[in-house]
């Protein structure tokens, strides 16, 4: 789900999972992790440092640093394969065993990791259900790709400005679904959008390139986030299913896209779309995703951008991997300097002429300069008086219209710059936008500080003034990753026993492909064009997981969608996806379609309800005897205790893990109980004799009632961790205490 330009963002370039084909027996590809701040000052860039380190491995080569880009390019093509600057600091290169030994002794080298054998998911197909695609982008080129997989049965459906030749060996299929849209809204206005798979919005192009975009260099947006752009699975094939139009995305079209994607032969469905939470038998996405999962197709979906409030998560069915958004260590500072000397931190992706350096400009709050204080405070269309705004920096509040649109309102009224202040709900979560005039976004506290300054200065002999100082791209921002402020939160409104979102992935300020039809701000008056754009939202996080799922399926073709989900979920770093660990998780929690039916039975769904989801008759007699909703073999454990005057309460979970690691392995359990909770696991040791062996364990959770006011609740978290010394498999444990009204 895209975060509209009306919500908060922060940063991100698609991160790379480096798993490619190995080279010769002598020289193989290794991934080198470095201590980023250990670069000697003699080297102008990290690339120069890396190349010098490689040249030092050979006694016949000098270790003189390479300073010019021409020299760097000539050697980089022969040794360095990739450099990494966002979620991973380092490079990859082909090395001999002796060179690996030498490299490991060099200062600043943290680890030298052999590359796993994979082909970046070359024969895997990711179906992107979204707003369509702009096929001409470099991210979708088919250089060096093999023929279209034999299994593929899809089509490249022609339509307006989209001939069937738009597809290639990368974009192997494209369809559009608008019958549901037109049944509600009437015939489409083809002067404002394409009746074809072509993307007139940008959202679908962006998400598709995040999941499986090819390597493109150089890439940037208005000079920001310069580097190499690539999706998670650069060699995976793409199929675009356009279901979203100017008036929205309709359930009947989404379900038709699911139907087509599975029939066409997709391996992964990526869905950055969502709506309200309803029972699963009324949820078109849940129904379509169940059918896909039953057919062996992995489905990931965005969690929604309704955060930071609770109970805001969407796409909550347990057979869907629900993805929230996280930050990374990069942002785009654009600070406000007030006339009193105070600096208010802000962020922006503004690439036009800046304000005159060293000059302070008149500053006003829009809410005090319009006929309608509320409308003008939000900088809504037509709310600002040009006589009061001309030549000034305008402070606007967030809400109603998009962030970039507010800047256009200020620009048309004659303002020279804009400061956009968060409200209490958005807090300090900052969003960087491609504004049409010099502009920056500040947090709620920064907005309060600026308003206070304006009020005080307006009553003095020194009228309020300010400027905006743009600082470009900043790396190594801490802390990171953390949950993005806008990312939707749980608990799961439909099934509290199923923890949602499942994971977070990069979702703040993502650099990815962008169509020619739309300017980077997304507003009609923006005539700028750029090949890449920076957007934020759980829509950007979801395709990261989709691409990772394709890589996992390529490496482990025998894994079910639930196994892939488990590999991702239980090998996170503080909830953030960890690609390398997901490739070799050690243990997985597998789930079959029959298990999901038992889950629905224990959720008190009727036979007719269940049949609406599964298309089959369900016998719930055995399922209800087997246990409760929480006994679904899910990678996490969540329990809700209704106190009802009870002093002690307890429940238990049964879980079964499958060994996908070493044949002979012993896993020991470590329990980190939630506060005020007793958690025990039996047995405490799992002994595996072969790969594929399944063993079960029982987790008992016991709590003592706490004092809560009627209608309130308290949530605490912990974990159950299994480890064999090599693998660490973590299952979150969430305990919620509720006091009924």
QUIURGI-V222051 format. One record per backbone hydrogen bond with DSSP energy under -0.5 kcal/mol. NH is the residue of the N-H (numbers start at 1). CO is the residue of the C=O. If there is no record, write none. Layout:
nh & co
NH & CO
NH & CO
//
This chain:
nh & co
2 & 272
3 & 536
4 & 2
7 & 4
12 & 509
14 & 511
18 & 16
19 & 17
24 & 27
28 & 26
28 & 95
30 & 93
31 & 113
32 & 30
32 & 91
33 & 31
33 & 111
34 & 89
35 & 108
36 & 34
38 & 35
39 & 36
43 & 40
44 & 42
49 & 45
50 & 46
51 & 47
52 & 48
53 & 49
54 & 50
55 & 51
56 & 52
57 & 54
58 & 55
61 & 58
67 & 65
72 & 68
73 & 69
74 & 70
75 & 71
76 & 72
77 & 73
78 & 75
79 & 75
81 & 92
82 & 92
84 & 90
90 & 84
90 & 88
91 & 32
92 & 82
93 & 30
94 & 79
95 & 28
95 & 93
97 & 26
100 & 96
101 & 97
102 & 98
103 & 99
104 & 100
105 & 101
105 & 102
106 & 103
109 & 106
110 & 33
110 & 108
111 & 33
113 & 31
113 & 111
115 & 29
118 & 20
118 & 116
120 & 19
122 & 119
124 & 121
126 & 237
127 & 125
127 & 268
128 & 126
128 & 239
129 & 127
129 & 270
130 & 128
130 & 241
133 & 197
135 & 133
137 & 134
140 & 137
141 & 138
145 & 142
152 & 149
153 & 264
154 & 264
157 & 155
157 & 174
159 & 162
160 & 195
162 & 159
166 & 163
167 & 164
168 & 171
172 & 170
172 & 238
173 & 238
174 & 155
175 & 240
177 & 242
182 & 178
183 & 179
184 & 180
185 & 181
186 & 182
190 & 188
192 & 189
193 & 189
196 & 194
199 & 133
200 & 198
206 & 202
207 & 203
208 & 204
209 & 205
210 & 206
211 & 207
212 & 208
213 & 209
214 & 139
216 & 229
219 & 227
221 & 224
224 & 221
227 & 219
229 & 216
231 & 213
232 & 210
233 & 211
234 & 231
235 & 120
236 & 233
237 & 124
238 & 170
239 & 126
240 & 173
241 & 128
242 & 175
242 & 240
243 & 130
243 & 241
244 & 130
245 & 248
248 & 245
250 & 243
253 & 250
254 & 250
255 & 251
256 & 252
257 & 253
258 & 254
259 & 255
260 & 256
261 & 257
262 & 258
263 & 259
264 & 260
265 & 261
265 & 262
266 & 261
267 & 125
268 & 125
269 & 298
270 & 127
271 & 269
271 & 300
272 & 129
272 & 270
273 & 271
278 & 276
282 & 279
283 & 280
284 & 282
287 & 283
288 & 284
289 & 285
290 & 286
291 & 287
292 & 288
293 & 289
294 & 290
295 & 291
295 & 292
296 & 293
297 & 292
298 & 267
298 & 296
300 & 269
301 & 321
302 & 271
303 & 323
307 & 486
309 & 306
311 & 490
312 & 489
313 & 489
314 & 303
320 & 317
321 & 299
322 & 320
323 & 301
323 & 321
324 & 322
324 & 503
326 & 505
327 & 482
330 & 328
331 & 474
334 & 346
335 & 469
336 & 344
337 & 335
337 & 467
338 & 336
338 & 342
339 & 465
341 & 338
344 & 336
344 & 342
345 & 343
347 & 441
348 & 332
349 & 433
351 & 349
359 & 356
361 & 466
363 & 464
364 & 393
366 & 364
366 & 395
368 & 365
369 & 366
373 & 371
376 & 372
377 & 373
378 & 374
379 & 376
380 & 375
383 & 380
385 & 369
386 & 384
388 & 385
389 & 385
390 & 386
391 & 414
392 & 389
393 & 362
394 & 417
395 & 364
396 & 394
396 & 419
397 & 377
398 & 421
399 & 401
401 & 399
403 & 5
406 & 402
407 & 403
408 & 404
409 & 405
410 & 406
411 & 407
412 & 408
413 & 409
414 & 411
415 & 410
416 & 392
417 & 392
418 & 438
419 & 394
420 & 440
421 & 396
421 & 419
422 & 442
427 & 423
429 & 426
430 & 428
433 & 431
435 & 433
438 & 416
440 & 418
441 & 347
442 & 420
443 & 345
444 & 427
447 & 443
448 & 444
449 & 445
450 & 446
451 & 447
452 & 448
453 & 449
454 & 450
455 & 451
456 & 452
457 & 453
458 & 454
459 & 455
459 & 456
460 & 457
463 & 461
466 & 361
467 & 337
469 & 335
470 & 468
471 & 333
474 & 331
476 & 329
477 & 329
484 & 325
487 & 484
488 & 304
489 & 309
498 & 495
499 & 497
502 & 322
503 & 322
504 & 575
505 & 324
507 & 326
508 & 11
508 & 326
509 & 507
510 & 535
511 & 12
512 & 510
512 & 533
514 & 531
518 & 515
522 & 519
526 & 523
527 & 525
533 & 512
535 & 510
535 & 533
537 & 507
539 & 1
540 & 537
541 & 537
542 & 538
543 & 539
544 & 540
544 & 541
545 & 541
545 & 542
546 & 542
547 & 543
548 & 544
549 & 545
550 & 546
551 & 547
552 & 548
553 & 549
554 & 550
555 & 551
556 & 552
559 & 556
564 & 560
565 & 561
566 & 562
567 & 563
568 & 564
569 & 565
570 & 566
571 & 568
572 & 569
573 & 576
574 & 572
576 & 573
577 & 504
582 & 578
583 & 579
584 & 580
584 & 581
585 & 582
587 & 585
588 & 658
590 & 588
596 & 592
597 & 593
598 & 594
599 & 595
600 & 596
601 & 597
602 & 598
603 & 599
604 & 601
605 & 600
610 & 606
611 & 607
612 & 608
613 & 609
613 & 610
614 & 610
615 & 611
620 & 618
624 & 620
625 & 621
626 & 622
627 & 623
631 & 628
632 & 629
634 & 632
637 & 732
638 & 497
639 & 734
641 & 639
641 & 736
642 & 640
643 & 641
643 & 738
646 & 643
649 & 703
651 & 701
653 & 699
655 & 653
655 & 697
657 & 695
658 & 588
659 & 693
660 & 586
660 & 658
661 & 586
665 & 663
665 & 688
667 & 686
668 & 723
669 & 684
670 & 721
672 & 670
672 & 719
673 & 671
677 & 674
678 & 702
679 & 677
680 & 700
682 & 698
686 & 667
688 & 665
688 & 686
692 & 659
693 & 690
695 & 657
697 & 655
698 & 682
699 & 653
700 & 680
700 & 698
701 & 651
702 & 678
703 & 649
704 & 676
705 & 647
708 & 706
711 & 739
712 & 709
714 & 737
716 & 735
718 & 733
719 & 672
720 & 731
721 & 670
722 & 729
723 & 668
724 & 727
725 & 727
729 & 722
730 & 570
730 & 728
731 & 720
732 & 730
733 & 718
734 & 637
735 & 716
736 & 639
737 & 714
738 & 641
738 & 736
739 & 712
740 & 738
//
